[in-house]
């Protein structure tokens, strides 16, 4: 009875200290929190996972503060403490529901602090990714994992097929994350335009706009570090070698076709063999899209258009429909069908309102028709104001193209009538009707 009483008292002390410590962490008063946290880690290391969750916050803060002060020794000390905390968390709570995130965060700390080699990083990130792919969302972690995989391949510790599988999976993860955050952003942008955003939503929208371009940059950087390993001279032999063993596996066929398409290897005979077989086994959105790409590459544009339209009908996701309509818009643009290209671009925007590339395509079409659609020199140059307006829309809705779109808009406005031209013609604030396929009007700036 006496022992039980002491145990209950100790447990009570742990609860009290944890409550006090957590309140200080919530208030971001980390120095005060550390006083109680030190007691917890010494006397009650198995009491609660919250001890480790709070401890990692404390030492992340301290490492960041040390780095800001330029104290490299202290920063390293805090990072090592942080890594040790993740290890203890896993040791004392081996069945934690946060296990995947613990590995993910530990790997990220080691990557940022440069405290581990490629082999160790690859091992830690692999565990995190394979436990729960949905939680592996940090763009730096995704890049760090793939970079470690490339190093492992170069050091002879990973075969080429596994490396390409990593590339396929991780670029697929980036696409899914980009799609998810794009949908969220579009919903929030509607509320923003209506003036209905809460402070919390405003903060979330700002974060998404900041992170979406990062995902695009990470995908580009992954292509750069993969380098020539990801070109047709490496991929074609790989898929030729493995075709017979996998020709009934629709997942493998789809992945192989996707990689060959992304790397512009769609003119090789293996690509045709893959997509024809995929369409025979499983005629879906993917197979029809790949058949469209195949025929576009061959110059069979009418067939390509028909396959893309079939793919649109079979697509479940708005994101996929938007991308296919944009493909059709690009094809029409190449064929000089400007009105049709604009129609397809608007269809793409129906399914993905934040597709800045569609607005830029419309801007390009309009700017390219300035001479053909204007009846006076002033009106011809006024067309560039309309083109600039569409480039502005691209910058507003799509953070992944915003920087480029603003430059394009500025370039168009530089070609439009000057302030002096507007004054001399007495056109300030007037509307100019747009001729030929453009239609509508553009308002002259005051």
C-alpha positions as CSV (number, residue, x, y, z in Angstrom):
1,X,0.0,0.0,0.0
2,X,2.9,2.3,0.9
3,X,4.6,1.7,-2.5
4,X,1.3,2.3,-4.4
5,X,0.9,5.6,-2.5
6,X,4.4,6.7,-3.6
7,X,3.7,5.6,-7.2
8,X,0.4,7.6,-7.3
9,X,2.2,10.6,-5.8
10,X,5.0,10.4,-8.5
11,X,2.4,10.1,-11.3
12,X,0.6,13.1,-9.9
13,X,3.9,15.1,-9.9
14,X,4.5,14.1,-13.5
15,X,1.0,15.3,-14.4
16,X,1.5,18.6,-12.7
17,X,4.9,19.2,-14.2
18,X,3.6,18.2,-17.7
19,X,0.7,20.6,-17.4
20,X,2.9,23.5,-16.3
21,X,5.5,22.7,-19.0
22,X,2.9,22.4,-21.7
23,X,1.3,25.7,-20.8
24,X,4.7,27.4,-21.2
25,X,5.4,25.7,-24.5
26,X,1.9,26.8,-25.8
27,X,2.8,30.4,-24.8
28,X,6.2,29.9,-26.5
29,X,8.0,30.7,-23.3
30,X,10.6,27.9,-23.9
31,X,13.1,28.8,-21.3
32,X,10.5,28.5,-18.5
33,X,9.1,25.4,-20.0
34,X,12.6,23.8,-20.0
35,X,12.7,23.9,-16.1
36,X,9.7,21.6,-15.9
37,X,10.7,19.6,-18.9
38,X,14.1,18.7,-17.5
39,X,12.3,17.2,-14.4
40,X,9.9,15.3,-16.7
41,X,12.6,13.7,-18.9
42,X,14.6,12.7,-15.8
43,X,11.8,11.4,-13.5
44,X,9.0,10.4,-15.9
45,X,10.5,9.5,-19.4
46,X,7.7,7.0,-20.1
47,X,4.8,9.1,-18.7
48,X,3.5,10.7,-21.9
49,X,4.4,11.2,-25.6
50,X,3.7,14.9,-25.0
51,X,7.0,15.2,-23.2
52,X,8.8,14.3,-26.5
53,X,6.5,16.4,-28.7
54,X,7.1,19.4,-26.5
55,X,10.8,18.7,-26.1
56,X,11.3,18.7,-29.9
57,X,9.6,22.1,-30.0
58,X,11.9,23.5,-27.3
59,X,15.1,22.3,-28.9
60,X,14.1,23.3,-32.4
61,X,13.6,26.8,-31.0
62,X,16.9,26.7,-29.2
63,X,18.8,25.4,-32.2
64,X,17.2,28.1,-34.4
65,X,18.1,30.8,-31.8
66,X,21.7,29.6,-31.7
67,X,22.0,29.6,-35.5
68,X,20.7,33.2,-35.5
69,X,23.4,34.2,-33.1
70,X,26.0,32.5,-35.1
71,X,26.8,30.0,-32.3
72,X,27.6,26.9,-34.4
73,X,28.7,24.9,-31.4
74,X,25.5,25.4,-29.5
75,X,23.4,24.9,-32.5
76,X,25.1,21.5,-33.1
77,X,24.6,20.6,-29.4
78,X,20.9,21.4,-29.6
79,X,20.5,19.5,-32.8
80,X,22.2,16.4,-31.4
81,X,19.9,16.6,-28.3
82,X,16.9,16.9,-30.7
83,X,17.9,13.8,-32.6
84,X,18.4,11.9,-29.3
85,X,14.9,12.9,-28.3
86,X,13.4,11.4,-31.4
87,X,15.3,8.1,-30.6
88,X,14.0,8.1,-27.0
89,X,10.5,8.8,-28.2
90,X,10.7,5.7,-30.5
91,X,12.3,3.6,-27.7
92,X,9.8,4.4,-25.0
93,X,6.7,4.5,-27.3
94,X,7.5,1.9,-30.1
95,X,3.8,1.7,-31.0
96,X,3.2,5.4,-31.3
97,X,0.7,6.5,-33.9
98,X,3.1,9.3,-34.7
99,X,5.9,6.9,-35.7
100,X,6.1,7.9,-39.4
101,X,6.2,11.6,-38.5
102,X,8.9,11.0,-35.9
103,X,11.1,9.4,-38.5
104,X,10.2,12.1,-41.0
105,X,11.0,14.9,-38.6
106,X,14.2,13.3,-37.4
107,X,15.4,12.9,-41.0
108,X,14.6,16.5,-41.7
109,X,16.6,17.7,-38.7
110,X,19.5,15.6,-39.8
111,X,19.3,16.9,-43.3
112,X,19.1,20.6,-42.3
113,X,21.8,20.2,-39.7
114,X,24.0,18.1,-42.0
115,X,24.5,15.6,-39.2
116,X,24.1,12.4,-41.4
117,X,25.3,10.9,-44.6
118,X,23.2,9.8,-47.5
119,X,22.9,6.2,-46.4
120,X,21.5,7.1,-42.9
121,X,19.2,9.7,-44.4
122,X,18.0,7.2,-47.0
123,X,17.2,4.7,-44.3
124,X,15.3,7.1,-42.1
125,X,13.3,8.7,-44.9
126,X,12.5,5.3,-46.3
127,X,11.0,4.2,-43.0
128,X,9.0,7.4,-42.7
129,X,7.8,7.2,-46.4
130,X,6.8,3.5,-46.4
131,X,5.0,3.8,-43.0
132,X,2.7,6.6,-44.2
133,X,3.1,8.3,-47.6
134,X,0.3,10.7,-46.8
135,X,2.4,12.3,-44.0
136,X,5.5,12.7,-46.1
137,X,4.6,16.2,-47.3
138,X,7.6,18.4,-46.6
139,X,9.1,19.5,-49.9
140,X,12.6,19.5,-48.4
141,X,12.2,16.0,-47.0
142,X,11.0,14.8,-50.4
143,X,14.0,16.3,-52.1
144,X,16.4,15.1,-49.4
145,X,15.0,11.5,-49.7
146,X,15.5,11.5,-53.5
147,X,18.9,13.1,-53.3
148,X,20.0,10.4,-50.8
149,X,18.6,7.7,-53.2
150,X,20.7,9.2,-56.1
151,X,23.8,9.1,-53.9
152,X,23.0,5.5,-52.9
153,X,22.8,4.5,-56.6
154,X,26.1,6.3,-57.5
155,X,27.7,4.5,-54.6
156,X,26.5,1.1,-55.9
157,X,24.0,0.5,-53.0
158,X,20.8,1.0,-55.0
159,X,20.0,-0.5,-58.4
160,X,18.8,1.7,-61.3
161,X,15.2,0.3,-61.3
162,X,14.7,1.1,-57.6
163,X,16.1,4.6,-58.2
164,X,13.5,5.2,-61.1
165,X,10.8,3.7,-58.9
166,X,11.7,6.3,-56.2
167,X,11.6,9.0,-58.8
168,X,8.2,7.9,-60.0
169,X,6.7,7.6,-56.5
170,X,8.1,10.9,-55.2
171,X,7.2,13.0,-58.3
172,X,3.7,11.4,-58.0
173,X,3.6,12.5,-54.4
174,X,4.5,16.1,-55.4
175,X,1.7,16.0,-58.1
176,X,-0.9,14.8,-55.5
177,X,0.2,17.4,-52.9
178,X,0.2,20.2,-55.5
179,X,-3.3,19.1,-56.7
180,X,-4.6,19.0,-53.1
181,X,-3.3,22.4,-52.1
182,X,-4.4,23.9,-55.5
183,X,-8.0,22.8,-54.8
184,X,-7.8,24.3,-51.2
185,X,-6.3,27.5,-52.6
186,X,-9.1,27.9,-55.2
187,X,-11.7,27.6,-52.5
188,X,-10.0,30.2,-50.3
189,X,-9.5,32.5,-53.3
190,X,-13.2,32.5,-53.9
191,X,-13.8,33.6,-50.3
192,X,-11.0,36.2,-50.6
193,X,-12.7,37.7,-53.7
194,X,-16.0,37.8,-51.8
195,X,-14.3,39.4,-48.8
196,X,-15.2,36.5,-46.6
197,X,-11.8,35.2,-45.5
198,X,-11.2,34.7,-41.7
199,X,-7.8,35.5,-40.2
200,X,-7.1,31.8,-40.0
201,X,-8.0,31.2,-43.6
202,X,-6.0,34.3,-44.7
203,X,-2.9,32.8,-43.0
204,X,-3.6,29.4,-44.6
205,X,-4.0,30.9,-48.1
206,X,-0.7,32.8,-47.7
207,X,1.1,29.6,-46.7
208,X,-0.3,27.7,-49.7
209,X,0.7,30.5,-52.1
210,X,4.2,30.4,-50.7
211,X,4.5,26.6,-50.8
212,X,3.0,25.7,-54.2
213,X,6.0,27.2,-56.1
214,X,8.3,25.3,-53.8
215,X,6.8,22.0,-54.9
216,X,7.3,23.0,-58.5
217,X,10.9,23.9,-57.8
218,X,11.5,20.7,-56.0
219,X,10.2,18.6,-58.9
220,X,12.5,20.6,-61.2
221,X,15.5,20.1,-58.9
222,X,14.8,16.3,-58.8
223,X,15.0,16.3,-62.6
224,X,18.3,18.1,-62.4
225,X,20.0,15.8,-59.9
226,X,18.7,12.7,-61.8
227,X,20.3,14.3,-64.8
228,X,21.1,12.0,-67.7
229,X,20.2,9.0,-65.6
230,X,16.6,9.9,-66.4
231,X,16.9,10.3,-70.1
232,X,15.7,8.0,-72.9
233,X,19.1,6.3,-73.3
234,X,18.6,4.9,-69.8
235,X,14.9,4.5,-69.5
236,X,14.2,2.8,-72.9
237,X,16.5,-0.2,-72.2
238,X,15.1,-0.6,-68.7
239,X,11.5,-0.8,-69.9
240,X,12.4,-2.9,-73.0
241,X,14.2,-5.4,-70.6
242,X,11.2,-5.6,-68.2
243,X,8.3,-5.5,-70.6
244,X,7.7,-9.2,-71.1
245,X,7.7,-9.9,-67.3
246,X,5.3,-7.0,-66.7
247,X,3.1,-6.8,-69.8
248,X,0.0,-7.9,-67.9
249,X,0.6,-5.5,-65.0
250,X,-1.4,-2.3,-65.7
251,X,0.2,-0.5,-62.8
252,X,3.7,-1.1,-64.2
253,X,2.6,-0.3,-67.7
254,X,1.0,3.0,-66.6
255,X,4.1,4.0,-64.5
256,X,6.5,3.1,-67.4
257,X,4.4,5.1,-69.9
258,X,4.2,8.0,-67.6
259,X,8.0,8.2,-67.1
260,X,8.7,7.8,-70.8
261,X,6.2,10.6,-71.6
262,X,7.5,12.9,-68.9
263,X,11.1,12.4,-70.3
264,X,10.0,13.0,-73.9
265,X,10.7,9.4,-74.9
266,X,7.2,9.0,-76.5
267,X,8.7,8.6,-80.0
268,X,10.4,5.3,-79.1
269,X,8.7,2.1,-80.2
270,X,8.6,0.8,-76.6
271,X,6.2,3.7,-75.7
272,X,3.8,2.6,-78.4
273,X,4.0,-1.0,-77.3
274,X,3.3,0.0,-73.6
275,X,0.3,2.3,-74.3
276,X,-1.4,0.0,-76.8
277,X,-1.1,-2.9,-74.3
278,X,-2.3,-0.7,-71.5
279,X,-5.3,0.4,-73.5
280,X,-6.1,-3.2,-74.5
281,X,-6.0,-4.4,-70.8
282,X,-7.6,-1.3,-69.2
283,X,-9.0,1.4,-71.4
284,X,-9.1,4.4,-69.0
285,X,-8.3,8.1,-68.8
286,X,-4.5,7.2,-68.6
287,X,-4.4,4.9,-71.6
288,X,-6.4,7.4,-73.8
289,X,-4.2,10.3,-72.7
290,X,-1.0,8.3,-73.6
291,X,-2.5,7.4,-77.0
292,X,-3.1,11.1,-77.5
293,X,0.5,11.9,-76.7
294,X,1.7,9.1,-79.0
295,X,-0.3,10.4,-82.0
296,X,0.6,14.0,-81.3
297,X,4.3,12.9,-81.4
298,X,3.7,11.1,-84.7
299,X,2.0,14.2,-86.2
300,X,-1.5,12.6,-86.3
301,X,-3.1,15.6,-84.7
302,X,-6.7,14.8,-85.5
303,X,-6.3,11.3,-83.9
304,X,-4.5,13.0,-80.9
305,X,-7.4,15.4,-80.4
306,X,-9.9,12.5,-80.5
307,X,-8.0,10.5,-77.9
308,X,-7.6,13.6,-75.6
309,X,-11.4,14.1,-75.8
310,X,-12.0,10.5,-75.0
311,X,-9.6,10.8,-72.0
312,X,-11.6,13.9,-70.8
313,X,-14.8,11.9,-70.8
314,X,-13.1,9.1,-68.8
315,X,-11.3,11.4,-66.3
316,X,-12.8,11.5,-62.8
317,X,-10.8,14.4,-61.5
318,X,-11.3,18.1,-62.5
319,X,-7.5,18.5,-62.3
320,X,-7.0,15.9,-65.1
321,X,-9.7,17.4,-67.3
322,X,-8.1,20.8,-66.9
323,X,-4.7,19.5,-68.0
324,X,-6.2,17.8,-71.1
325,X,-8.2,20.8,-72.1
326,X,-5.0,22.8,-71.9
327,X,-3.3,20.2,-74.1
328,X,-6.0,20.8,-76.7
329,X,-5.6,24.6,-76.3
330,X,-1.9,24.2,-77.0
331,X,-2.5,22.0,-80.1
332,X,-5.0,24.6,-81.5
333,X,-2.5,27.4,-80.8
334,X,0.1,25.5,-82.8
335,X,-2.3,25.1,-85.7
336,X,-3.2,28.8,-85.7
337,X,-6.7,28.2,-84.5
338,X,-6.8,31.1,-82.1
339,X,-10.4,31.2,-81.3
340,X,-10.6,27.5,-80.7
341,X,-7.4,27.6,-78.5
342,X,-9.1,30.3,-76.3
343,X,-12.2,28.2,-76.0
344,X,-10.2,25.2,-74.8
345,X,-8.2,27.4,-72.4
346,X,-11.5,28.7,-70.9
347,X,-12.6,25.1,-70.5
348,X,-9.4,24.3,-68.7
349,X,-10.1,27.2,-66.3
350,X,-13.6,25.9,-65.6
351,X,-12.0,22.8,-64.1
352,X,-9.0,24.5,-62.6
353,X,-9.6,28.3,-62.0
354,X,-6.0,28.7,-60.8
355,X,-4.4,27.5,-64.0
356,X,-2.2,30.5,-64.7
357,X,-0.7,28.9,-67.8
358,X,-4.2,29.0,-69.4
359,X,-4.5,32.8,-68.9
360,X,-1.0,33.2,-70.2
361,X,-1.9,31.3,-73.3
362,X,-4.9,33.6,-73.9
363,X,-2.7,36.6,-73.4
364,X,-0.2,35.2,-75.9
365,X,-3.0,34.6,-78.5
366,X,-4.3,38.2,-78.1
367,X,-0.8,39.8,-78.2
368,X,0.0,37.8,-81.3
369,X,-3.1,39.2,-83.1
370,X,-2.4,42.9,-82.4
371,X,-1.6,43.8,-86.0
372,X,-4.3,41.6,-87.5
373,X,-7.1,42.7,-85.3
374,X,-6.5,46.5,-85.0
375,X,-7.8,49.0,-87.5
376,X,-5.6,51.9,-86.4
377,X,-2.0,52.1,-85.1
378,X,-3.4,53.2,-81.7
379,X,-6.0,50.4,-81.6
380,X,-3.4,47.8,-82.6
381,X,-1.1,48.7,-79.8
382,X,-4.1,48.9,-77.4
383,X,-4.5,45.2,-77.9
384,X,-1.5,44.7,-75.6
385,X,-3.4,46.2,-72.7
386,X,-5.9,43.4,-73.0
387,X,-3.1,40.8,-73.2
388,X,-1.5,42.3,-70.1
389,X,-4.8,42.1,-68.3
390,X,-4.9,38.3,-68.9
391,X,-1.3,38.0,-67.7
392,X,-2.3,39.9,-64.6
393,X,-5.0,37.3,-64.0
394,X,-2.4,34.5,-64.3
395,X,-0.2,36.2,-61.6
396,X,-3.2,36.7,-59.3
397,X,-4.5,33.2,-59.3
398,X,-1.4,31.0,-59.8
399,X,1.7,31.5,-57.5
400,X,3.6,29.0,-59.6
401,X,3.7,31.3,-62.6
402,X,3.2,34.7,-60.8
403,X,6.8,36.0,-61.2
404,X,6.9,35.1,-64.9
405,X,3.4,36.4,-65.5
406,X,4.2,39.8,-64.0
407,X,7.2,40.2,-66.3
408,X,5.1,39.2,-69.3
409,X,2.4,41.7,-68.3
410,X,5.0,44.5,-68.0
411,X,6.4,43.6,-71.4
412,X,3.0,43.8,-73.0
413,X,2.2,47.2,-71.4
414,X,5.5,48.5,-72.7
415,X,4.2,47.9,-76.2
416,X,0.9,49.6,-75.5
417,X,0.3,53.3,-76.2
418,X,2.2,55.6,-73.9
419,X,0.6,58.2,-71.6
420,X,1.5,60.9,-74.2
421,X,-0.3,58.9,-76.9
422,X,-3.4,58.5,-74.7
423,X,-3.4,62.3,-74.0
424,X,-2.8,63.4,-77.6
425,X,-5.6,61.1,-78.9
426,X,-8.0,62.1,-76.0
427,X,-8.6,58.4,-75.3
428,X,-8.2,58.3,-71.5
429,X,-10.8,56.0,-69.9
430,X,-12.5,55.1,-73.2
431,X,-13.3,51.6,-74.3
432,X,-11.9,50.3,-77.5
433,X,-13.7,47.4,-79.3
434,X,-11.5,44.5,-80.2
435,X,-11.9,43.3,-83.8
436,X,-11.8,39.9,-85.5
437,X,-11.7,36.7,-83.3
438,X,-10.8,38.6,-80.1
439,X,-14.1,40.4,-79.6
440,X,-15.1,42.4,-76.5
441,X,-13.3,45.6,-75.6
442,X,-10.4,47.0,-73.6
443,X,-10.6,50.1,-71.4
444,X,-7.8,52.7,-71.9
445,X,-6.1,53.4,-68.6
446,X,-6.6,56.9,-67.2
